[in-house]
Amino acid sequence: MTPILLACGAFISTLLGGLTALRRREDLHRLLGYTAGVIIGVVAFDLLPEIFKGIQAQGVSATGPMIALVVGFLAFHIVEKSILIHHSQEHEYGAHHHPHVGIASALALSGHSFLDGVGIGLGFQVNSAVGIAVAIAVLAHDFSDGLNTVALMLTHKNNTRRAWMLLLLDAIAPVLGAISTLFFHISDAALLWYLGFFAGFLLYIGASEILPEAHSKHSSYRTIGLTILGVTTMFVVTRFLD
């Protein structure tokens, strides 16, 4: 039940992000800077060490998990760019304002959030430390997902009621993803590939999406410092999780 409870935390984080998009965004860049640091820290200090430990224990090549990492990074990059969900390019949407584009983008974010929940559940299939670290990363970036869902809906001239409906779908998606992992288990070898894929996904979210967004309008040394603090936080947290 622990993965499901943590996924419920992602539900709350997503809703808070949506509320922020509706009400107050002046200080959002600082929070996003910290969030990016947390996510990068999870990849560097938890997921990658777990991959290397599994490779050594199973006596297999590192090539497979590293291919999965690259696939995870590129897959989300391609999907995101293909359907215009990158928030930092919001200015490009001005000439369009098509409600269906906002809906398609929000649905893509919901699919991404479902995979977040799957990631939490599969993390706990590795061990509790990995599951908790993955959950921390998910909680951190789902705030941004909620914000982007509402912002994209409103940018493309959808009404507030419809934006709320898509926000709720995005928020419940990680819970459904975590529940789904109660019905299947994957082998130790496949878990290494999963960890690689999810590490690539998180690396893309943290370094290529959230971090640039944090500096898009309010770049400052304070934001840089908060990113470093986020990385440091995960270094300390993962020491206690080991």
N, C-alpha and C positions, 0 to 999 in steps of 0.2 A: 504493500500500500504506500510505501514511502515515495516511489516515483510519482504516483498519482497526486499525493499531497503537494509535492514540489511543483508539479505541473499546474496545480491550482494557484500556486504563487505566481506562475507565469501568466495565468488568467488575470490576476489582479494587476500585475505589472503592465500588461497590454492595455487594460482599461485606463490606468493612470496616464499612460502615454497618450491615449486618445483624448482624455480630459484636458491634458496640457495643450494639445493641438487646438482645442476649442477655446481655451481660456487664457493661457499665459505661456509665452515662449521666449521671453526676453533673456532668461538665464539658462536656456536649454543647452547652449553650446558647451557650457562647463560640465554639465552632467554627461553629455555625449563624449567629451574628452576622457572623462574618468571611465565610462563604460567601455570605450575602445581599449583602454589599458587593461581592464579586467579580462576582456575576451582574449587579447593577445597573451596575457599572462596564463590563462587556462591552457592555451595551445602549447606554450613554451614549457610550462612547469608541471603540467599534468598529462595531457594527451600524448605529446611526443615521447616523454619518458616511459609512459605505459606501453606505447608501441614498441620502443626499443627493448623493454623488459620482456615483452611477449615474444619478440623475434628471437631473443637470446634463449628463452625457455623452450621454444618450439624448434629451435635450430633451423629456421627458415630464412629466406632472403628478404632483405628490406625493400626490394624492388616493388613487390606487390602493394604493400601499404603506402609507399611513396607515390606510386601511380594513382592509387585511390585518393591521396591528398590532392594531387594536381587535378584529377577529375572533379573532385568536390569543389575546388576553387573555381575551375573553369565552367562547370555546369551551372552554378548559381550566377556567375558573371554573364553567361550567355542568355540564360532565362531572363534575368533582370533587365539587361539591355534590350532584349527582343520585345518586351512589352512595356517599356518605359516606366519602370517603377523606382528608378533611382531618384531619391528626393533632392539630391544636390543639383539635378538638372531640371528642377521645377520650372525655371524660367523658360524652358523650351516648350512648355505646354501651353503657353499663352495664346498661340495662334489656333489651338485646337478646341479645347473646352467641350469634348464629347463625353457625355455621362458614361457611355459604355466602356470607354477607355479607363475611367476611374474605377468602374466595377471590376473590369478584368484585372487591373493592377492590384486591387484589394483582395480579389480571390487568389491571386498568385501569392500574396503575402500570407494568406490563410493556409495555403498549401505548404509554404515554408514553415509556418508555425506548427503545423501538424508534424513535420519532420523534426522540429525541435523537441516535441513530446516523445517521439520515437527515440530520439537521441538520448533523452533522459532515461527512458526505460532500458535501452540497450546498454547505457553506461552502467546501470546497476547490475546488468548481467555480467559485466566484467568484474566489478567489485564496488562496494559502497563509496570508496574514496573517489573513483572516477565518476560515478553517478552524481555525487554531490557537486563535484567540480563542474561537470557539464551543466547541471541545474543552475549553478551560479551564473555561468555564461549566458544561459538561456534567459534567466530572469533579467540580466543586465540588458540584453539587446531586444527583448520583447517590448520594453518600454518604447524603444525607437520604432518598432513595428506598429504599435498602436498609434503613435503619433503620425507615422507615414500613411497608415490606412485612412485616417480621418482627413489628413491634409490632401491626399490625392483625390479622395471622393469630392471634397469641397472645391478643389482646384478645377475639377472637370464638371462643375456646376450641378452636382448631385445635391439634393436637399439634406438637411441635418438629420432627419429621421432615417433616411437611407444610409447615411454615413454611420449612424449608431448601429444599424442592423449589421453592416459589414464589420464594424468594430467588434461586436459581440461574437460574430463568427470567427474572427481572427483570435479572439481571446479564448474561446472554447476549444479551438483546434489543438493546442498542445496537450490539453487534458485528454482528448480523444486519442492523440498519438501515443501518450503514455499508457493508456488503457489497452491499446492494441498490442503492446509488447507483452501483456500478460498471457497472450494466446500463442506465442511462438518463441522459440529460442534458437540462437544460431551458434555454430561451432566456434571453438577457440580461434581457429584459423580465419574464419569469416569475421570474427570480432576485430581482428587486426585490420582488416580491410575497412570495416565500419569506422574504427577509430581514425584511420587515415582520411577517409572521406569526410568525416565530421570535422576533423582538424582543418582540412582545406576549406570547408564551408565557413567555419568560424573565423579563420584567418582572412577570408574575403570580406565577411561582414565587418570585422573589426578594423582592418587596415585599409580596405578599398571603399567602404561605404560610410561607416560611422565616423571614423577619424577625419576624413576630408569634410564631412558635413559639419563636424564640430568647429572646423576652421574656415568654413565657407564665407561667413559674414563677420565673425568675431575672433579672428586669430589673435592669440596673445600668449605671452609666456605663462600666464596663470593656467590657461587651458593645457599647455604642454606639461606643466607641473602636475596637473591633475591626471593626465595620461600616465605619467611616470608613477604617480601614486597608485593608480589602478593596477599597473603591472606589479608594483611592490606588494600591494595588498594580496594578490593571488600567489606571489612567491611565499609570503608568510602563511597564508591559509593552507596552501598545499603542503607545507612542512608539517602542519598539525594533522592533515588528512592521511599522511603516510603512516 
